[in-house]
């Protein structure tokens, strides 16, 4: 909308208002442009090969977080790296639960043990690609100790 047409509409509204042609209620319609959002949902069905390939050129810093805030328990300085890390973490968590086949096994216990494994083995000090490879090759029975 041009500035002049807006001013003309404003003058017309005030003229109508003061001459009692309207009751002061203004009907405004706004059109807001929402840019398309990138799909940033965790997809545990992505293959390990895709996760490793996507993580090759990324070398983010890992900062301890909470399992309540970030699925992996780590926060990164790169959104794509965060998505890859959380996806790999969830994928491994689901694999462990499926492999152990324990119905009473709580997912939060598996996530805590997996986070402890990452911390104890200092995987957070390695490149993202190395961490994803370690998660892929992790034997679930290593977490039971």
Order of alpha helices (4+ residues) and beta strands (2+ residues): alpha-alpha-beta-beta-alpha-alpha-alpha
